[in-house]
Amino acid sequence: MTTAAPASTFPDLGTMPVWDLSDLYAAPNAPEVARDVARAEREAQALKDSCQGRLADLAKDGDALGEILKSYEDLSDLMGKLASYAGLYYYANQADPERAKFYGDMNEALTRIGTELIFLELELNQIEEAVLASAVTAPKLAKYKPWLDDLRREKPFQLDEKLERLFTEKSQTSRSAFSRLFNETMTTLRFPVAGEAEPLTLEPTLNLLSHTDGTRRKAGADALAKVFGENVRLFTLITNTLAKDKEISDRWRGFKDVADSRHLSNRVEAPVVDALVASVRAAYPRLSHRYYAMKARWLGMEKLNHWDRNAPLPDKPERVFTWKEAEQTVLSAYGAFAPEMAATAKQFFDKGWIDAPVRDGKAQGAFSASTVPSVHPYVLMNYQGKPRDVMTLAHELGHGVHQMLARDQGALLAPTPLTLAETASVFGEMLTFRALLADTKSPREKKAMIAGKVEDMLNTVVRQIAFYSFERKVHEGRRKGELTSDQLNQYWLEVQKESLGAAIDFKPGYEVYWTYIPHFINSPFYVYAYAFGDCLVNSLYGLYQEAHPGFVQKYFDLLKAGGSKHHSELLAPFGLDARDPEFWNKGLRVIEGMIDELEAMEKAA
């Protein structure tokens, strides 16, 4: 794929990049793909032949065990490279059956190889504590101590090897299959929007909900409701199947609460998440309820229709950012904070690591795929030139910079748990917002910009905690039996009304909007990470503004650590503690302060 594809759908945005995946592989049929699959098979079998049943004895020599983990890490990087290429090649056009077949075949091959390695982590957890404690003092094993510590936390929830193999292999026809069904269905859906010559794909239809014209917003909302409603039985089946699949896995592994497995993978304690959720829900009246009532007044409405929630304010500058302007805006904001951050981000533009244009078949939304430490991340966007798209670019590049900085930790320790994975992305957004705000001279435009930022923060904090509440209702309800579409619709309306407040009028059709949220399908209980990251960044940014001693270096140290340290260790140098409810309240007060500022502007007008 080339790095300079014209943006035919939005010609006024200039030339936008399409990613170049050749740093992974040149093509699906490139000889290197088959070579690396064969190599992964050989190395997995060699590791199994030399180590299975012997790790307890080998652990008596820490350096020997360190060499085994180095081989395991190298193999993980190789397999991750293959998986990354297959996934990114597929996400570029999920409607292409050849790409879908390649993606499916590669997943099957890697699952087959991976099942041969299941023994390793299970046997590592059977090593006696005293033996392992002695072994990790050896130089070659010491590096992997944080990874081994995390692995130890999973021990109570691991099954025997045969069951683990079965769970892994069956995932191809259960969770993975239904996730793929959801993604491919969403990709192929078309939305007949009144006034449009041709039906639209999902992204442009959702984009209409922030249109300046209320009739266009309603047309987009009506089209979404119609198509989601026509397909609600399929999405209900997918949701029921995946929730039941998770319940089976949780029950066999011994997880009690529906979110416990996610907390474990995030390396965060349930009470920390509970404190976050309780703080946000208690703040609903001070945040979203108050803001949307104020917005309704600004728009001259008694209540906002659900399609008006993201309506632009009358004074909001409707500037369209070309792709080049978006690049310059984000890099300038990053550079003002730290030249190293801008230099790292610039590589994504210069080297073809971004896929920006909207096109048929392409995966919805935006993401930064970390791939593997031996290569580099790739960013996917559906760029449409709005200020919010610039914020999205800043967000995903924050992820990309984080992933680049953590690469030196290696394949086992570079991945960052979700509790901290949103830190750099949300911080990058804040830097970009502050830069844009500083360049805005008109008080009316400043008010509109602050309001837009408040809305983004409400979407990141309030809306994501509402999503988490919805997921809890779904998974707890599924444990009692299959859920109907009406039950799911009711759960959705309950959490939306609680979180958004009485100033929003939820018209018929909104009850099926739960169907399109990909996180519910692909990453259960992922969503609270956004609220975690936003509140954390509010606290961090406050320290940055206060010129906290050594802030930039401490911030880079946090990013470079990847997954090698617990969140408590990484926040300690800043004097922050996520176990303290006041930590969350401090972050929420930043949003509340912005709403106070808007209220003062309203009274002064």
C-alpha positions in Angstrom: 0.0 0.0 0.0 1.3 3.5 -0.8 1.8 6.3 1.6 0.0 9.0 -0.4 -3.5 8.2 -1.4 -5.9 11.1 -2.4 -8.8 11.7 -0.1 -11.4 11.3 -2.8 -14.4 11.4 -0.3 -13.2 14.7 1.2 -11.1 16.4 -1.5 -10.8 19.6 0.5 -8.7 17.8 3.2 -5.7 17.4 0.9 -3.7 14.3 0.3 -3.9 11.9 3.3 -1.7 8.9 4.0 -2.5 5.3 3.7 -0.2 3.1 5.8 2.7 1.2 4.4 2.7 -2.2 6.1 6.0 -3.4 4.4 7.9 -2.9 7.6 5.9 -6.0 8.7 5.5 -7.8 5.4 5.3 -6.8 1.8 2.2 -8.8 1.0 0.1 -11.7 2.3 1.8 -14.0 -0.3 5.3 -12.7 0.4 7.7 -15.6 1.0 8.7 -14.1 4.3 5.2 -14.8 5.7 5.3 -18.5 5.1 8.9 -18.5 6.2 8.1 -16.9 9.5 5.1 -19.1 10.2 7.3 -22.2 9.6 10.0 -20.7 11.8 7.5 -20.0 14.6 6.3 -23.6 14.4 9.9 -24.9 14.6 10.9 -22.7 17.5 7.7 -23.4 19.5 8.2 -27.2 19.1 11.9 -26.9 20.0 11.0 -24.9 23.1 8.5 -27.5 24.1 10.8 -30.4 23.5 13.6 -28.9 25.5 11.6 -27.4 28.4 8.3 -29.2 29.0 8.3 -30.9 32.4 11.7 -29.5 33.2 11.2 -25.9 34.2 11.1 -26.6 37.9 14.6 -28.1 37.7 15.9 -25.5 35.2 14.8 -22.7 37.6 17.6 -23.8 40.0 19.8 -22.0 37.5 18.4 -18.5 37.1 20.5 -17.6 34.1 19.4 -20.7 32.3 15.8 -19.9 33.0 16.5 -16.3 31.8 17.7 -17.7 28.5 14.5 -19.7 28.1 12.4 -16.6 28.7 14.5 -14.7 26.2 13.7 -17.4 23.6 10.0 -17.2 24.6 10.1 -13.4 24.2 11.7 -13.5 20.8 9.1 -16.1 19.6 6.3 -13.9 21.1 7.7 -11.0 19.0 7.8 -13.1 15.8 4.2 -14.4 16.3 3.0 -10.9 17.2 4.5 -9.6 14.0 2.5 -12.1 12.0 -0.7 -11.4 13.9 -0.2 -7.6 13.6 0.2 -7.8 9.8 -2.8 -10.0 9.3 -4.9 -7.8 11.5 -3.9 -4.5 10.0 -4.2 -5.8 6.5 -7.7 -7.0 7.3 -8.8 -3.8 9.1 -7.9 -1.7 6.0 -10.7 -3.4 4.2 -12.9 -5.8 6.2 -15.3 -6.2 3.3 -12.6 -8.0 1.1 -13.1 -11.8 1.4 -9.5 -12.5 0.5 -8.3 -10.3 3.3 -10.8 -11.9 5.7 -9.6 -15.4 4.7 -5.9 -14.4 5.2 -6.8 -13.0 8.6 -8.7 -16.1 9.6 -6.1 -18.5 8.3 -3.3 -16.6 10.1 -5.3 -16.6 13.4 -5.8 -20.4 13.1 -2.1 -21.0 12.4 -1.0 -18.8 15.3 -3.5 -20.4 17.7 -2.2 -23.8 16.7 1.4 -22.7 17.4 0.4 -20.9 20.6 -1.3 -24.0 22.1 2.1 -25.7 22.0 3.4 -23.1 24.4 0.7 -23.1 27.0 2.7 -25.4 29.2 5.4 -22.8 29.7 3.5 -20.2 31.8 1.6 -22.9 33.6 4.9 -24.6 34.7 6.5 -21.3 35.6 3.6 -20.8 38.1 4.3 -24.2 39.6 7.9 -23.3 40.6 8.2 -23.0 44.4 8.3 -19.5 45.7 11.6 -19.8 47.4 13.2 -21.3 44.3 11.9 -18.5 42.0 12.9 -15.8 44.5 16.4 -17.1 44.4 16.4 -17.5 40.6 15.4 -13.9 39.8 18.6 -12.6 41.4 20.5 -14.0 38.4 21.4 -11.3 35.8 19.6 -12.9 32.8 16.4 -13.5 34.7 16.2 -10.3 36.8 14.9 -8.4 33.8 11.8 -10.6 33.7 10.9 -10.3 37.4 8.0 -7.9 36.9 6.5 -10.2 34.2 6.9 -13.2 36.5 5.3 -11.3 39.3 2.3 -10.5 37.1 2.2 -14.1 36.0 2.1 -15.2 39.6 -1.1 -13.2 40.1 -2.8 -15.3 37.4 -2.0 -18.6 39.1 -5.2 -19.0 41.1 -7.2 -18.7 37.9 -5.3 -21.0 35.6 -6.5 -24.4 34.6 -4.6 -27.6 33.8 -2.8 -27.7 30.4 -5.4 -29.8 28.6 -8.2 -27.4 29.5 -6.1 -24.4 28.7 -5.4 -25.9 25.2 -9.1 -26.5 24.7 -10.1 -23.0 25.7 -7.5 -21.5 23.4 -8.4 -23.7 20.4 -12.2 -23.3 20.9 -11.8 -19.5 21.0 -11.5 -19.6 17.2 -15.1 -20.8 16.9 -16.5 -18.8 19.9 -15.2 -15.4 21.0 -13.0 -14.7 18.0 -15.7 -15.9 15.5 -18.5 -13.8 17.0 -16.2 -10.8 17.3 -15.3 -11.1 13.6 -19.0 -11.5 12.8 -19.8 -8.2 14.6 -16.9 -6.3 12.9 -17.7 -7.5 9.4 -21.4 -6.9 9.9 -20.7 -3.3 11.0 -18.4 -2.8 8.0 -21.1 -3.8 5.5 -24.0 -1.9 7.0 -25.3 1.0 5.0 -27.5 3.8 6.4 -30.1 5.5 4.1 -29.9 9.1 5.3 -32.6 11.4 4.1 -31.1 13.9 1.7 -28.1 11.8 0.8 -27.8 10.5 -2.8 -26.4 7.1 -1.6 -26.6 5.2 1.7 -23.6 6.0 4.0 -21.3 3.8 6.0 -21.3 4.0 9.8 -18.6 6.7 10.3 -20.1 9.4 8.1 -23.5 8.7 9.5 -22.3 9.0 13.1 -20.5 12.2 12.0 -23.8 13.7 11.1 -24.7 13.8 14.8 -22.4 16.8 15.2 -23.7 18.6 12.1 -24.6 22.3 12.4 -28.0 21.7 10.9 -30.5 20.0 13.3 -32.4 18.4 10.5 -29.2 16.7 9.3 -28.5 15.5 12.8 -32.0 14.0 13.1 -31.7 12.4 9.6 -28.5 10.7 10.7 -30.0 9.6 14.0 -33.1 8.2 12.3 -31.0 6.3 9.8 -28.9 4.8 12.7 -32.0 3.8 14.6 -33.6 2.2 11.5 -30.6 0.1 10.5 -29.6 -0.9 14.1 -33.2 -1.8 14.8 -33.4 -4.0 11.7 -30.3 -5.8 12.9 -31.0 -5.8 16.6 -31.7 -9.6 16.7 -28.3 -10.4 15.3 -26.5 -8.0 17.7 -28.6 -9.5 20.6 -27.5 -13.0 19.6 -23.8 -11.9 19.4 -24.1 -10.1 22.8 -25.7 -13.1 24.5 -23.2 -15.6 23.0 -20.2 -13.6 24.1 -21.5 -12.8 27.6 -22.2 -16.5 28.1 -18.8 -17.5 26.7 -17.3 -15.1 29.2 -19.4 -16.5 32.1 -18.3 -20.1 31.2 -14.6 -19.0 31.2 -15.0 -17.0 34.5 -16.8 -19.9 36.2 -14.1 -22.4 35.3 -11.3 -20.1 36.3 -12.9 -19.0 39.5 -13.5 -15.3 38.9 -16.4 -14.2 41.1 -17.3 -10.7 39.7 -18.0 -10.2 36.1 -15.2 -7.7 35.7 -12.5 -9.5 37.8 -10.7 -10.9 34.8 -10.3 -7.5 33.3 -9.1 -6.0 36.6 -6.5 -8.8 36.7 -5.3 -8.1 33.2 -5.2 -4.4 33.9 -3.2 -5.0 37.1 -5.6 -2.9 39.0 -7.4 -3.8 42.2 -11.2 -3.9 42.2 -11.5 -1.3 45.0 -9.6 1.2 42.9 -12.0 0.8 40.0 -15.0 0.8 42.4 -13.7 4.1 43.8 -13.4 5.6 40.3 -16.9 4.4 39.3 -18.5 5.7 42.6 -16.8 9.1 42.3 -17.9 9.6 38.7 -21.5 8.5 39.3 -21.8 10.8 42.3 -20.5 13.6 40.1 -23.1 13.1 37.3 -25.4 15.9 38.6 -22.4 18.4 38.9 -21.0 17.5 35.5 -23.2 16.1 32.7 -26.6 17.0 34.1 -25.6 20.6 34.7 -23.7 20.9 31.4 -26.5 19.6 29.2 -29.1 21.7 30.9 -26.9 24.7 30.1 -26.4 23.6 26.5 -30.1 23.3 26.0 -30.5 26.9 27.0 -27.7 28.0 24.7 -29.5 26.3 21.8 -32.8 27.8 22.8 -34.4 24.4 23.7 -36.2 23.2 26.7 -34.5 19.8 26.3 -31.9 18.4 24.0 -33.1 15.6 21.7 -30.6 12.7 21.8 -29.3 13.7 18.4 -28.5 17.2 19.7 -26.2 16.1 22.5 -23.1 16.7 20.3 -24.5 19.6 18.3 -22.0 22.3 17.7 -22.6 25.5 19.6 -23.8 28.6 17.6 -20.4 30.3 18.2 -18.3 27.3 17.5 -15.8 28.0 14.7 -16.6 25.5 12.0 -13.0 25.4 10.8 -12.1 22.5 8.6 -8.5 21.3 9.1 -6.7 19.9 6.1 -4.6 16.8 6.9 -1.4 18.9 6.7 -2.9 21.5 9.2 -3.9 18.7 11.6 -0.3 17.3 11.4 1.2 20.7 12.1 -1.2 21.5 14.9 -0.5 18.3 16.8 3.3 18.3 16.3 3.5 21.9 17.4 1.6 21.1 20.6 3.8 18.1 21.3 7.0 20.0 20.5 6.1 22.8 22.9 5.9 20.2 25.7 9.0 18.2 24.7 10.9 18.1 21.4 11.4 14.4 21.9 7.7 13.8 21.8 7.2 15.7 18.6 10.2 14.0 17.0 8.8 10.6 17.8 5.3 11.5 16.6 6.7 13.0 13.3 7.9 9.5 12.2 4.3 8.4 11.9 3.7 11.0 9.2 7.1 10.7 7.5 7.3 6.9 7.3 3.8 5.8 6.3 2.6 4.6 9.7 -0.8 6.2 9.5 -3.9 5.2 7.5 -6.2 8.3 7.5 -8.9 8.5 4.8 -12.5 7.3 5.2 -13.3 4.5 2.7 -15.7 1.6 2.2 -14.7 -1.6 4.1 -12.3 0.1 6.5 -12.6 -0.6 10.2 -14.6 2.1 12.1 -13.2 4.5 14.6 -9.5 5.0 15.3 -6.7 3.1 17.1 -3.0 2.8 17.5 -1.8 -0.8 17.1 1.4 -1.3 19.0 2.4 -4.3 16.8 5.7 -5.6 18.3 8.8 -4.0 19.8 10.9 -5.1 16.8 8.9 -3.0 14.4 6.8 0.1 15.3 3.1 1.0 15.9 0.6 1.9 13.2 -2.3 4.4 13.5 -5.7 4.0 11.9 -8.1 6.9 11.6 -11.2 7.9 9.7 -10.3 11.6 9.3 -13.0 14.0 8.2 -11.4 17.4 9.0 -13.3 18.4 12.1 -11.6 19.8 15.2 -12.6 16.6 17.0 -10.7 14.6 14.4 -7.6 16.7 15.2 -8.1 15.7 18.9 -8.4 12.1 17.8 -5.2 12.4 15.9 -3.5 13.8 19.0 -5.0 11.0 21.0 -3.8 8.1 18.8 -0.4 9.6 18.3 -0.1 9.8 22.1 -0.6 6.0 22.1 1.9 5.7 19.3 4.6 7.7 21.2 3.9 5.7 24.4 4.3 2.4 22.5 7.5 3.6 20.8 9.0 4.7 24.1 8.2 1.4 25.8 9.7 -0.7 23.0 13.0 -1.2 24.8 11.2 -3.2 27.5 10.8 -6.1 25.0 7.8 -8.1 24.0 6.9 -9.4 27.4 7.2 -6.1 29.3 6.4 -3.4 26.8 2.6 -3.9 26.7 1.0 -1.3 29.1 -2.0 -2.3 31.2 -5.2 -0.4 30.3 -5.1 1.5 33.6 -2.1 3.5 32.1 -2.6 2.8 28.4 -4.8 5.9 28.0 -2.4 8.3 29.8 -0.2 9.4 26.9 -3.2 9.6 24.5 -5.4 11.8 26.8 -2.3 13.9 27.7 -1.6 14.5 24.0 -5.2 15.6 23.5 -4.9 18.1 26.4 -1.7 19.5 25.0 -3.3 20.0 21.6 -6.5 21.5 23.1 -4.5 24.0 25.1 -2.5 25.0 22.1 -5.6 25.6 20.0 -7.3 27.5 22.8 -4.2 29.8 23.2 -4.5 30.6 19.5 -8.2 31.6 19.8 -8.7 35.3 20.4 -12.5 35.7 20.3 -14.1 35.3 23.7 -17.2 33.7 22.0 -15.0 31.2 20.2 -13.1 30.5 23.4 -16.3 29.7 25.2 -17.3 27.3 22.3 -13.9 25.6 22.5 -14.1 25.2 26.3 -17.6 23.7 25.9 -16.3 21.4 23.2 -13.5 20.2 25.5 -16.0 19.7 28.3 -18.1 17.6 26.0 -15.1 15.5 25.0 -14.3 15.0 28.7 -17.9 14.0 29.5 -17.7 11.5 26.7 -14.4 10.1 28.1 -15.4 10.0 31.7 -19.2 10.1 32.2 -20.1 8.2 29.1 -17.5 5.5 29.5 -18.5 4.9 33.1 -22.1 4.6 31.9 -20.9 2.1 29.4 -19.2 0.2 32.2 -22.5 0.2 34.1 -24.3 -1.1 31.1 -21.8 -3.9 30.6 -22.2 -4.9 34.3 -26.0 -5.1 33.8 -25.5 -7.2 30.7 -23.1 -9.7 32.1 -24.9 -10.0 35.5 -28.2 -10.4 33.7 -26.8 -13.0 31.4 -25.8 -15.1 34.3 -29.5 -15.5 35.1 -30.5 -16.5 31.5 -30.6 -15.3 27.9 -31.4 -11.6 27.4 -33.9 -10.3 25.0 -33.4 -7.3 22.8 -36.0 -5.4 24.9 -34.0 -6.1 28.1 -30.8 -4.9 26.5 -32.6 -1.8 25.2 -33.9 -1.2 28.7 -30.5 -1.5 30.3 -29.1 1.0 27.8 -31.8 3.6 28.5 -31.4 3.2 32.3 -27.7 4.0 32.3 -28.0 6.7 29.7 -30.8 8.5 31.6 -28.8 8.2 34.9 -25.6 9.5 33.4 -26.8 12.2 31.0 -29.7 13.6 33.1 -33.1 15.1 32.5 -32.0 17.6 30.0 -31.7 14.9 27.3 -34.9 13.7 25.6 -34.3 10.2 24.5 -36.6 9.8 21.4 -37.7 6.4 20.1 -34.9 4.6 18.3 -32.1 5.6 20.7 -32.7 2.4 22.7 -30.8 0.3 20.1 -27.7 2.5 20.0 -25.8 0.0 22.3 -25.5 -2.2 19.2 -22.6 -0.4 17.6 -20.2 0.0 20.5 -17.2 -2.2 19.5 -15.6 -2.3 23.0 -18.6 -4.3 24.4 -17.8 -7.0 21.8 -14.0 -7.0 21.4 -12.8 -5.9 24.8 -15.3 -6.5 27.6 -14.9 -3.9 30.4 -12.2 -2.0 28.6 -14.2 1.2 28.8 -13.3 2.3 32.4 -9.7 2.7 31.2 -10.8 5.9 29.4 -12.2 7.4 32.6 -9.1 6.2 34.5 -6.9 7.9 32.0 -8.8 11.1 31.8 -8.9 11.7 35.6 -5.3 10.7 35.9 -4.2 13.1 33.1 -6.2 15.9 34.7 -4.2 15.4 37.8 -0.9 15.1 35.9 -1.6 18.2 33.7 -2.4 20.2 36.9 1.1 19.3 38.2 2.6 20.2 34.8 1.0 23.6 35.0 2.2 24.1 38.5 5.8 23.4 37.3 6.1 20.2 39.4 9.8 19.5 39.8 11.2 17.3 37.0 7.8 16.7 35.5 8.8 16.1 31.9 11.5 13.6 32.8 9.2 11.8 35.3 6.5 11.7 32.6 8.9 10.1 30.0 10.0 7.6 32.7 6.4 6.6 33.2 5.9 6.1 29.4 9.2 4.2 28.9 8.3 1.8 31.7 5.6 0.2 29.7 4.2 -2.7 31.7 7.3 -3.2 33.9 5.8 -1.4 36.9 2.5 -1.3 38.8 0.5 2.0 38.4 1.2 2.8 42.1 5.0 2.7 41.5 4.6 4.9 38.4 2.4 7.5 40.1 4.4 7.7 43.3 7.1 10.2 41.9 4.2 12.6 41.2 2.7 12.2 44.7 -0.4 10.6 43.3 -2.3 7.6 44.7 -5.2 6.0 42.7 -6.4 4.2 45.9 -7.4 7.5 47.4 -11.0 8.6 46.4 -9.7 12.2 46.5 -7.4 11.3 43.6 -10.5 10.8 41.4 -12.3 13.8 42.8 -9.4 16.0 42.0 -9.5 14.9 38.4 -13.3 15.4 38.2 -13.0 18.9 39.7 -11.0 19.9 36.6 -14.1 19.2 34.5 -16.4 20.8 37.1 -14.1 23.9 37.0 -14.5 24.3 33.3 -18.3 24.0 33.6 -18.1 26.7 36.3 -16.2 28.9 33.9 -18.8 28.4 31.2 -21.6 29.2 33.7 -19.8 32.4 34.6 -19.5 33.3 30.9 -23.2 32.7 30.5 -24.1 35.0 33.4 -21.7 37.7 32.1 -23.2 37.6 28.6 
